[in-house]
Protein backbone atom coordinates (compact mmCIF):
# COMPACT_ATOMS: atom_id res chain seq x y z
CA UNK A 1 0.00 0.00 0.00
CA UNK A 2 1.72 3.14 -1.20
CA UNK A 3 -0.94 5.63 -0.21
CA UNK A 4 -1.64 6.65 -3.80
CA UNK A 5 -4.66 5.13 -5.49
CA UNK A 6 -5.74 5.33 -9.11
CA UNK A 7 -9.00 4.48 -10.81
CA UNK A 8 -9.84 2.84 -13.04
CA UNK A 9 -7.02 0.34 -13.21
CA UNK A 10 -7.86 -0.58 -16.80
CA UNK A 11 -9.63 1.47 -19.45
CA UNK A 12 -10.48 0.75 -23.06
CA UNK A 13 -11.81 3.65 -25.05
CA UNK A 14 -12.51 4.56 -28.61
CA UNK A 15 -10.94 7.54 -30.28
CA UNK A 16 -14.11 9.58 -30.02
CA UNK A 17 -14.79 8.88 -26.35
CA UNK A 18 -14.26 11.12 -23.37
CA UNK A 19 -13.05 9.59 -20.15
CA UNK A 20 -11.25 10.64 -16.99
CA UNK A 21 -8.54 9.08 -14.87
CA UNK A 22 -8.56 9.72 -11.14
CA UNK A 23 -5.73 9.79 -8.66
CA UNK A 24 -5.98 10.24 -4.90
CA UNK A 25 -3.17 10.43 -2.39
CA UNK A 26 -3.58 9.88 1.33
CA UNK A 27 -0.11 11.02 2.33
CA UNK A 28 -0.64 14.70 2.97
CA UNK A 29 1.59 15.61 0.05
CA UNK A 30 1.51 18.92 -1.76
CA UNK A 31 2.89 18.06 -5.18
CA UNK A 32 1.32 15.68 -7.67
CA UNK A 33 2.48 14.38 -11.04
CA UNK A 34 1.16 12.58 -14.11
CA UNK A 35 3.53 10.26 -15.98
CA UNK A 36 3.09 8.23 -19.14
CA UNK A 37 4.82 4.86 -19.42
CA UNK A 38 4.83 3.28 -22.86
CA UNK A 39 6.31 -0.06 -23.75
CA UNK A 40 10.04 0.08 -24.30
CA UNK A 41 10.17 3.77 -23.34
CA UNK A 42 11.12 5.55 -20.15
CA UNK A 43 8.68 7.23 -17.84
CA UNK A 44 7.65 10.55 -19.35
CA UNK A 45 6.64 13.41 -17.09
CA UNK A 46 3.42 14.98 -18.37
CA UNK A 47 2.11 17.42 -15.79
CA UNK A 48 3.13 18.73 -12.39
CA UNK A 49 0.94 20.38 -9.78
CA UNK A 50 2.14 22.17 -6.68
CA UNK A 51 -0.44 23.15 -4.06
CA UNK A 52 -3.17 22.68 -6.70
CA UNK A 53 -1.44 24.96 -9.21
CA UNK A 54 -0.15 23.57 -12.48
CA UNK A 55 3.54 24.27 -12.79
CA UNK A 56 4.51 22.05 -15.68
CA UNK A 57 3.03 20.98 -18.98
CA UNK A 58 5.68 18.96 -20.69
CA UNK A 59 4.50 19.66 -24.25
CA UNK A 60 1.54 17.36 -23.81
CA UNK A 61 -1.15 17.42 -26.55
CA UNK A 62 -4.34 19.25 -25.63
CA UNK A 63 -6.36 16.03 -25.84
CA UNK A 64 -4.99 15.43 -22.34
CA UNK A 65 -6.41 17.88 -19.82
CA UNK A 66 -5.37 17.72 -16.16
CA UNK A 67 -7.32 18.98 -13.20
CA UNK A 68 -6.30 19.30 -9.57
CA UNK A 69 -9.19 20.44 -7.35
CA UNK A 70 -7.17 20.03 -4.16
CA UNK A 71 -3.81 18.70 -3.04
CA UNK A 72 -5.20 15.20 -2.58
CA UNK A 73 -6.90 14.66 -5.92
CA UNK A 74 -5.67 14.74 -9.48
CA UNK A 75 -7.58 13.99 -12.64
CA UNK A 76 -6.58 13.47 -16.24
CA UNK A 77 -9.40 14.13 -18.69
CA UNK A 78 -9.06 12.37 -22.00
CA UNK A 79 -10.78 13.14 -25.30
CA UNK A 80 -10.28 12.22 -28.95
CA UNK A 81 -7.23 10.15 -28.16
CA UNK A 82 -5.04 8.37 -30.68
CA UNK A 83 -3.93 4.72 -30.64
CA UNK A 84 -0.39 5.84 -29.77
CA UNK A 85 -1.76 7.21 -26.51
CA UNK A 86 -2.22 3.64 -25.31
CA UNK A 87 0.05 3.31 -22.29
CA UNK A 88 0.22 3.00 -18.54
CA UNK A 89 -0.58 6.33 -16.89
CA UNK A 90 0.97 6.75 -13.49
CA UNK A 91 0.18 9.29 -10.85
CA UNK A 92 2.72 10.23 -8.20
CA UNK A 93 2.99 12.59 -5.27
CA UNK A 94 5.72 14.09 -3.12
CA UNK A 95 5.68 16.14 0.03
CA UNK A 96 7.05 19.20 -1.71
CA UNK A 97 7.99 20.18 -5.21
CA UNK A 98 11.62 20.55 -4.28
CA UNK A 99 14.76 18.55 -4.63
CA UNK A 100 15.33 15.67 -2.29
CA UNK A 101 11.72 14.57 -1.92
CA UNK A 102 10.89 11.08 -3.01
CA UNK A 103 7.88 10.43 -5.18
CA UNK A 104 5.24 7.87 -4.31
CA UNK A 105 3.55 6.25 -7.28
CA UNK A 106 0.10 4.84 -7.71
CA UNK A 107 -0.50 1.50 -9.44
CA UNK A 108 -1.41 3.18 -12.70
CA UNK A 109 -4.23 3.03 -15.22
CA UNK A 110 -3.63 0.80 -18.22
CA UNK A 111 -5.22 2.68 -21.12
CA UNK A 112 -5.99 1.11 -24.47
CA UNK A 113 -7.24 3.32 -27.29
CA UNK A 114 -9.02 1.45 -30.06
CA UNK B 1 17.29 14.95 -21.33
CA UNK B 2 17.08 11.36 -20.26
CA UNK B 3 20.06 9.60 -18.69
CA UNK B 4 21.74 6.48 -20.00
CA UNK B 5 21.36 3.40 -17.86
CA UNK B 6 23.67 0.41 -18.15
CA UNK B 7 23.70 -2.48 -18.42
CA UNK B 8 20.31 -2.74 -20.06
CA UNK B 9 19.72 -6.13 -18.45
CA UNK B 10 21.49 -8.32 -15.96
CA UNK B 11 20.81 -11.85 -14.78
CA UNK B 12 22.35 -13.01 -11.55
CA UNK B 13 21.98 -15.86 -9.15
CA UNK B 14 20.76 -15.38 -5.65
CA UNK B 15 23.62 -14.21 -3.47
CA UNK B 16 25.63 -12.66 -6.30
CA UNK B 17 26.51 -8.99 -6.60
CA UNK B 18 25.81 -6.55 -9.43
CA UNK B 19 26.25 -2.87 -10.17
CA UNK B 20 23.89 -0.83 -12.31
CA UNK B 21 24.74 2.60 -13.59
CA UNK B 22 23.11 5.86 -14.57
CA UNK B 23 24.91 8.56 -16.55
CA UNK B 24 23.77 12.05 -17.37
CA UNK B 25 25.21 14.55 -19.82
CA UNK B 26 24.25 17.44 -17.54
CA UNK B 27 25.15 18.51 -14.04
CA UNK B 28 22.77 17.08 -11.49
CA UNK B 29 21.20 18.30 -8.30
CA UNK B 30 20.26 14.78 -7.29
CA UNK B 31 19.52 11.32 -8.60
CA UNK B 32 16.49 9.25 -7.66
CA UNK B 33 16.33 5.47 -7.94
CA UNK B 34 13.10 3.47 -8.18
CA UNK B 35 12.34 -0.20 -8.74
CA UNK B 36 9.31 -1.42 -10.64
CA UNK B 37 8.14 -5.00 -10.64
CA UNK B 38 6.00 -6.25 -13.47
CA UNK B 39 2.47 -4.90 -13.21
CA UNK B 40 3.25 -2.81 -10.14
CA UNK B 41 3.96 0.81 -9.34
CA UNK B 42 7.54 2.08 -9.18
CA UNK B 43 8.79 2.05 -5.61
CA UNK B 44 11.23 4.57 -4.18
CA UNK B 45 14.66 3.23 -3.29
CA UNK B 46 17.03 6.12 -2.80
CA UNK B 47 17.87 9.73 -3.47
CA UNK B 48 21.47 10.84 -3.76
CA UNK B 49 22.05 14.57 -3.54
CA UNK B 50 25.06 16.59 -4.51
CA UNK B 51 27.22 17.21 -1.52
CA UNK B 52 26.97 13.60 -0.41
CA UNK B 53 23.61 13.43 1.34
CA UNK B 54 21.65 10.24 0.81
CA UNK B 55 18.09 9.35 1.62
CA UNK B 56 16.48 5.98 1.29
CA UNK B 57 16.47 2.36 2.28
CA UNK B 58 19.30 1.32 4.55
CA UNK B 59 19.80 -1.96 2.76
CA UNK B 60 20.43 -0.26 -0.59
CA UNK B 61 23.91 0.96 -1.39
CA UNK B 62 24.55 3.61 -3.99
CA UNK B 63 27.03 6.24 -5.04
CA UNK B 64 26.89 9.57 -6.82
CA UNK B 65 29.87 11.03 -8.64
CA UNK B 66 28.99 14.68 -9.12
CA UNK B 67 31.93 15.44 -11.38
CA UNK B 68 31.07 12.65 -13.77
CA UNK B 69 27.29 13.05 -13.38
CA UNK B 70 27.04 9.37 -12.69
CA UNK B 71 25.27 7.26 -10.12
CA UNK B 72 25.61 3.58 -9.38
CA UNK B 73 23.37 1.22 -7.44
CA UNK B 74 25.00 -1.75 -5.77
CA UNK B 75 22.98 -4.95 -5.48
CA UNK B 76 24.88 -6.92 -2.87
CA UNK B 77 24.11 -10.52 -1.94
CA UNK B 78 21.12 -10.32 -4.23
CA UNK B 79 17.79 -11.77 -3.24
CA UNK B 80 14.94 -12.96 -5.40
CA UNK B 81 13.01 -9.86 -4.36
CA UNK B 82 15.60 -7.66 -6.09
CA UNK B 83 14.19 -8.66 -9.48
CA UNK B 84 12.57 -5.84 -11.37
CA UNK B 85 13.36 -2.85 -13.52
CA UNK B 86 15.44 -0.14 -11.89
CA UNK B 87 14.89 3.41 -13.06
CA UNK B 88 17.12 6.34 -12.32
CA UNK B 89 15.63 9.80 -12.44
CA UNK B 90 18.02 12.73 -12.39
CA UNK B 91 16.81 16.02 -10.98
CA UNK B 92 18.78 18.72 -12.77
CA UNK B 93 17.62 21.83 -10.92
CA UNK B 94 16.37 20.71 -7.53
CA UNK B 95 12.73 21.06 -8.55
CA UNK B 96 11.85 17.34 -8.40
CA UNK B 97 11.10 17.14 -12.11
CA UNK B 98 12.69 13.84 -13.01
CA UNK B 99 13.80 12.71 -16.46
CA UNK B 100 13.87 8.95 -16.15
CA UNK B 101 16.11 6.58 -18.05
CA UNK B 102 14.98 3.46 -19.87
CA UNK B 103 15.78 1.28 -16.91
CA UNK B 104 17.99 -1.63 -15.93
CA UNK B 105 16.18 -4.94 -15.99
CA UNK B 106 17.43 -7.18 -13.19
CA UNK B 107 16.53 -10.83 -12.92
CA UNK B 108 17.63 -12.81 -9.89
CA UNK B 109 17.34 -16.55 -10.23
CA UNK B 110 17.57 -19.21 -7.50
Interface residues (C-beta under 8 A of the other chain):
Chain A: X2 X4 X31 X40 X41 X42 X43 X44 X45 X48 X56 X90 X94 X96 X97 X98 X99 X100 X101 X102 X103 X104 X105 X106 X107 X108
Chain B: X2 X29 X30 X32 X34 X40 X41 X42 X43 X44 X47 X49 X53 X55 X56 X87 X89 X91 X93 X94 X95 X96 X97 X98 X99 X100 X101 X102 X103
